[in-house]
Amino acid sequence: MQVVKQIVDDTMKSSSQDLQLWKDPKCSAIIFGLGLLVMYFFSLTNYCIITAILTVFQITLVATFIGGFLGMKVEKKQPSDVEGQLTSYFKSAEDVIVPLVTNFLTSINAVVRWEDYATSGKWLVGSLFVVWLLNQVSIFTLCLTAWLLWWSLPVAYDKNKDKIDPVVNKVRTQFEEKVKTVPKLAELLGYNQKKVE
């Protein structure tokens, strides 16, 4: 029992970067294994809430967009109203949770109400892509692949950064040169002329 307690204490003290880079193999293996167990459990239950949440989100986006064209007014709540409600629910963790949740809900509120068409459009297209991807590949396969990459890519990069960095810089330079040839694309991606020249 003492050994388990020591491993748990060591794991809690480790930074996420140390865990990802397998600086303490026992602690990294525990987190990695727990993640695999959780994914295995969800694969047995065929549980996929992501698709359901994204479907509701898409319906809401499309409905508010159509409602805007039909002249329906959607009441906008001020961020301070949301913050006040959340403060009453999360008093014990107010300093940490409330600002995060408030910012998240305010951002989602702006996306759903199409306050910025570009941002809302990107969210809609992105959510459609995720649902399409989830229909092509099982959620378990997708999560397992992401989990394996999360634990292997940082180690591979750390051991080979001398070889990887020059290639990344070359690709970045070529990409910026291509972006420079299309001013509208450069503006859309946030590149200014000084950055790409």
N, C-alpha and C positions, 0 to 999 in steps of 0.2 A: 504494500500500500504506500509505503514511504517513497518507493521508486516512482510510482505513478504520480504522486504529488509533486516530486521533484521535476519530472518531465513536464507536467502541466505548468508549474511555476516558470521553468525555462522557456516554454513556448510563449507564455504571456509576456515575458520580458523581451522576447525577440522582436525586432522590427520587421515589417512586412518585406522590406528589401532583403534582409538577412535570410528570412524564410524562403523567399523566392530563389535566392542564389544558393540555397542549400548549405549555408555556413555551419549550421548545426543539423546534420542529417536526421537525427532522431525527431527533432521538432518539426522539420519540414515534412518528413514522412508521415507524421501523425496528421498534420493539416491536410496533406495530399490525400491520404487514405480516408479521412473523414469526408472530404469532398466527394470522393468516388462512392462511398457508402450512401451518402445523401442522394446522389444522382441515380444509383442503382435502385434505391427505394422508390424514387419518383418514377423510374422506368417501369417498375412492377405495377404501380398503380395507374399507369397511363395518364398521369396528371399533367395538364398543360394549361396553366392559367394565362400564360403570355398571350396566346392567340385570342382568348376571350376578352382580355383587357384591351388589346389592340383593336379588336372588332368594335367594341363599344366606343373607343376613342375615335375611330374612323367614322362611325355613324354620327357621332356628335359633331365632328369637324364638317362633314358634308351637310348635315342639317342646319348648322349655324350659318354656313356659307350660302345655302339656298335661301334660308330665312332672311339673310341680308339683302339678297337680290329681290325678294318679295316685299321688302320694306318693313319687315318686322324688327322692332327695336328689342335688343337684348340688354337688359339692365346690367351696367358695369359696376362691380363692387370695388371700392377703393382698397388698396393693399392694407391700409390701417384697420379696416373692418375685419379682414381675414386674420390679421395679426392679433387683434383683440380677442377673437373667438378662440384662436389656438392657444393664447396665453392662459386662458381659463382651463383648458384641457391638460396642458403640459406644464403646470406650475413647478413641479419638482425638477424638471430638466429644461427650464425656460431658457437658460443662457445658451444651450447647445441646440436643442431640438427645434424650438420655435422659429429662430431665424432661418434654419435650413428648410423646414416644412413650409414656412411662409413664402420664401423665395421660390420654392418649387411650385407651390399652388398658384402664386402670382404669375409665374412663367407659363404654366399650363393654361391658366385663365386667359392670358394674352394670346396663346396659340389657338385655343378653341374659339375665341371671339374674332379671329382673323384680324388682329390689330396690325400685324405686319404680314402682308400676303406672301412674301418670300419665305419667311420663317414657317408659317403655317403650311404652306405648300411643301416645303422640305420635310416637315413632320409627317404629312399625309403620305408622301411618296416613300419616305423611309419606313413608315409602319406597314405600308402595302408590301414593300420589299421583304420585311421581316416575316410577315404572314406567308408570302409566297415561298420564302426560304424554308419556313417551318412545314409547309405542305410538301416540299420536295424532299426534305431530310427530316428524320425524326428528331424531336427535341432532345432526346437522350444522346443521339450521335452528335448533334450540334454542341450541346453542353460538354460532352466528354472531350470533343476536339478542342473547344475553347479552354477547358481545364488543363489538358495536356500541354497545349501551347503556352498557357500562363505559367506553367512550372518548368518548361523546357527552354523557351526562347530566351529568357534573361540569362540563363547559364550559358547557352550557346553564344549569345552576344558578348557576355563578359569574357569568355575565353578566346573569342575571335574578333574583338573590336578593331584590332589593327588592320584586318582584312576587310571588315564590313564597312567601316567609316568612309574610306575612299570611294567605295562603290556607291554608297548612299549620297555622298556629296556630288559625285558625277551625275547621278540620276536627278538630284535636286536642281543642279545647274541646267541640265537639258530641259527639265520641266519648266523652269523659269524662263528659259529662252523661247520655248514654245508659247508660253502664256503671253510673253511680250509681243508676239505677232498678232494677238487678238486682244485689242484694248478693252473691249466689253467684258471678256472673260477675266482679264487681269483686274478690272474694277470689281467684278462680282466676287472674285476670290480674295479681294482685299490687298492685292499687290499694288504698291504705288510705283511710279516710274523709277525712283531712286533704288528701290529694292531689286528690281529685275534688270536694271542696266548694268 
